């Protein structure tokens, strides 16, 4: 019981400022970024999406509970169907307007005025 509490605490305190290829590969077990179809990076303190745009076949992405302000790196994700960026610091959605496959978008708890 003690170990499971410790594991949960370690996960909660993990903080990442920037998305890197090493982070993506370690989280997914995929060798190539192009092979990643689903990605869950919730509550890690991320503010820089870094190389996430290299995951060109990504279909589902959960970035909720971070410190993201800029969605520009997501503009290359043409196959993205589900995007959760709730609870971030986003004020503009223009950068994801070219994500033509997007079917579900959660932007609750951001700084979007319209």
Secondary structure as GFF3:
##gff-version 3
##sequence-region A 1 114
A	DSSP	alpha_helix	2	13	.	.	.	ID=ss1
A	DSSP	alpha_helix	21	28	.	.	.	ID=ss2
A	DSSP	three_ten_helix	33	35	.	.	.	ID=ss3
A	DSSP	beta_strand	38	40	.	.	.	ID=ss4
A	DSSP	three_ten_helix	52	54	.	.	.	ID=ss5
A	DSSP	beta_strand	60	62	.	.	.	ID=ss6
A	DSSP	three_ten_helix	72	76	.	.	.	ID=ss7
A	DSSP	beta_strand	82	84	.	.	.	ID=ss8
A	DSSP	three_ten_helix	94	96	.	.	.	ID=ss9
A	DSSP	beta_strand	104	106	.	.	.	ID=ss10
###
